[in-house]
Amino acid sequence: MRVKKLLHTRMRVSDMEQTLGFYRNVLGLEVVEQKVSPRGSHLAFLAVPNSEELIELCSFPSSGTVRVQEDLVHLAFEVEDLEQTIQELQVKGVPITDGPTQSSSGSRFIFIDAPDGYEIELIERPAGVAIV
């Protein structure tokens, strides 16, 4: 067996509407589909600009509140201008939890928290840098 490509990543959330608000209003992601699974989970699929992979949010209230361990998992998004991003986050009242930091490649990044404690890394990469 050999997989062809990554389709989506699922993250369970405690409050679907609060989480959708964060991803729409803070990061500008688009909700492309919402539905209820055969098991009763509420699902929302988010599109990320310039990416084929989706983020799947899953709310299953009967399983309890989500508690994400610190530094367990995070999503990383590229931004064009980190200083402008920082200013926009400040206007929206979104605290920066770490950074800005510069990597050895010259990339600069910060972290913010999504609802439930999922970390979001926002990275400005210089031309020619493929990862971080």
QUIGI-V523890 format. One record per run of one state. SS is the DSSP state (~ for helix, > for strand, _ for the rest). FROM is the first residue (numbers start at 0). TO is the last residue. Records with the same first field share a line. If there is no record, write none. Layout:
SS=FROM-TO + FROM-TO
//
This chain:
_=0-6 + 12-14 + 25-28 + 36-40 + 47-52 + 59-59 + 63-72 + 78-80 + 92-94 + 102-106 + 113-113 + 117-117 + 124-131
>=7-11 + 29-35 + 41-46 + 53-58 + 73-77 + 95-101 + 107-112 + 118-123
~=15-24 + 60-62 + 81-91 + 114-116
//
